[in-house]
Amino acid sequence: MIPASLNKFLAFGSGVGIEITGSRGSETLRITAVRVRPTGARMLGSFSIENAAQQPAAEWGQAYAGFLKKLGLNHVVATVLLPREDVILRQISVPGVSDKDLEAAVGFQMDGLHPYAEDDVVSSWARLPGTTTVLVAIARKAALERYSAWFSEAGIKVSSFTCAPAAIYSARRLFAPAPVPSVLAMEEVNGRVELYGESPSHPLFSAAFDATPERAIALACAELRLDPAMTEVRSFHALVGAEPPLSYAAALAGACSHLFLPLNLLPVEMRASSSRALWIPTGVAAGLVLMAAAALAAYPAFEDRRYLRTLNAEIAKVRPQAAVAAKLDKDIETDRQRTILLDQLRKRSKMDIDVVGEMTRVLPPPIWLNTLEITRTQVTVAGETDQAAPLLKQIDASPFFEASEFAMQPMRTATGGEMFRIRSNREAGK
């Protein structure tokens, strides 16, 4: 977790918040865009889409795209506040549990925090900084799928589905690390009284009452351990500092997600992230790493240069001997190649004599030859015999020859014999 005292200096980015309000089937979308700098946050614009569920998503998606284009925020993805009735918000106390064991501790209690089947819900949780309290948000998959389909059909990229109390809690601490410890805010929405509060005994309180404002305030003060007579009830607008307050808080969460409670009910695989401001911390960290690397590289530079000079001097001393050794290696290789060539020439003469001997064996008298030509791959013989046709088979039967053929057609002689000229491949490898 980033220390609260540094939040102001890391508050940098642009965000778009979408609040879903109204009853199911006639929801209204309140959309707000902000730009955040360490000096403060500035609202860039805001508009509403009435009865979004009754309109084609593509139409209000175009209106949303035009709104972002006008502000130069096409790259920014949205943070969505789900309606209160679609989110169950619970707080559990885990004293003595370290951050590494927190997931197991929350998971152990999860079944008792909602009335639904385990496979029918999506949950997300975050520890409230500096406390032993964990804020747990739970929503049914059907509701998340419905809203995901909405925004997907409208072409709106969404990075987070969260809830209003989590956004308000972090928004109050974005530029004020230590806000007033006791606060109570009220807003009447759709005939109900919604209350948000904080106190030393209750880090976060959020509830909606079907009662009069006076009765709701009394119940909230009792829960927060606050004196109703001494407690100033503020509006959500005064609490957050902008109007509309909830979509503004959601926009702050989108602009500075690294400084807000990581309470996100949107499945990881469906989250979009394209804000250029997200690269700022990475760029700063990379710059610091490069500076440190440059300092480490400069420190031993002198020693490296001195060592290199010593190595070069030693290399210069042994270079003549190395040249002589290289020349000797080259001469030895040349002599070796010549020896191999001489051995091959010596073997070639014996192989040629073996060919002559073999041809004499396969062509016995009364066959006689007047020509014998020997190359490295072929043998050509010419002569005279009584019948030339059987000679091809006789020659191919030898392991020395293969693929014998007549270089010219046999010709009858005046004495009744046949003149022939046969070409055969050497070393058949039989």
Buried (B, 14 or more C-beta within 10 A) or exposed (E): EEEBEEBBEBBBBBBBBBBBBBEEEEBBBBBBBBBBEEEEBEBBBBEBBEEBBEBEBEEBBEBBBEBBEEBEBEEBBBBBBBBBEBBBBBBBEBEEBEEEEBEEBBEEEBEEBBEBEEEEBBBBBBBBBEBEBBBBBBBBBEBBEEBBEBBBEBEBBBBBBBBBBBBBBBBBBBBEEEBEEBBBBBBEBEEBBBBBBBBEEBBBBBBBBEEEBEEBBEBBBEBBEBEEEEBEBBEBBEBBBBBBBBBBBBBBBBBBBBBBBBBBBBEEEBBBEEBEBBEBEEEEEEEEEEEEEEEEEEEEEEEEEEEEEEEEEEEEEEEEEEEEEEEEEEEEEEEEEEEEEEEEEEEEEEBBEEBEEBBEEBBEEEBEBEEBEBEEEEBBBBBBBEEBEEBBEBBBEBEBBBEBEBEEEBEEEEEEBBBBBBBBBBEBEE
